[in-house]
Amino acid sequence: MGKKLEFFYDCSSPWTYLAFSKIEDVARRHQADLIWRPILVGGVFNAVNPSVYETRQRPVKPKARYYAKDLQDWARLYGLKIGQPSVFPVNSVKAMRGAFVAHEHGKISPYSRCVFEQYWGEDRDISRDEVLREIVGMVGLDPDEFFEKISSQEYKDKLKRNTDELIERGGFGSPTIFVDGEMFFGNDRLVLVEHALAQSH
């Protein structure tokens, strides 16, 4: 049995989009058991990392310029289109609850990819029901089932449980990756994730 590779993620983060685009390849290369863990990153920030909001209010301009360049450098390297969405930050709560519905149908990867692409690549507001309805159609999910489930307490609780668990385990943002319980944060740590996966049990 392969190592346990947990991917805690929220589609509202561009760095998470980068890591998402590679995580399945990483799991395959190392015969790891990839476990998708959708979260609400805003809930994490509110609980343990409010400095994110302070940085947005009062950015360090040279750092912000470099941050934008760095993101585009990574996007080019990975062959992804990552723009500057007109709605940012976006309320991703419905989209992330929807990941659980997609997972039940074996479609969490194409669903999440579509959410990332529509938001970061096409500047679509993924908080809007009509946008989510299009995404659901693109990946072949039933819209009535999707919207009924994401409005239910059960699916609200699923997302909250994952978010709370990440906080309890020391997480502070997205993407957070665990290899057999060892935590790594951020797209640029994928090289360390691979190193951990390559170590013998």
Helices and strands as residue ranges (DSSP letters): E 4-9, H 14-29, E 33-38, H 41-48, H 51-57, H 61-78, H 93-104, H 108-116, I 117-121, H 129-138, H 143-150, H 153-168, E 176-179, E 182-185, G 187-189, H 190-198
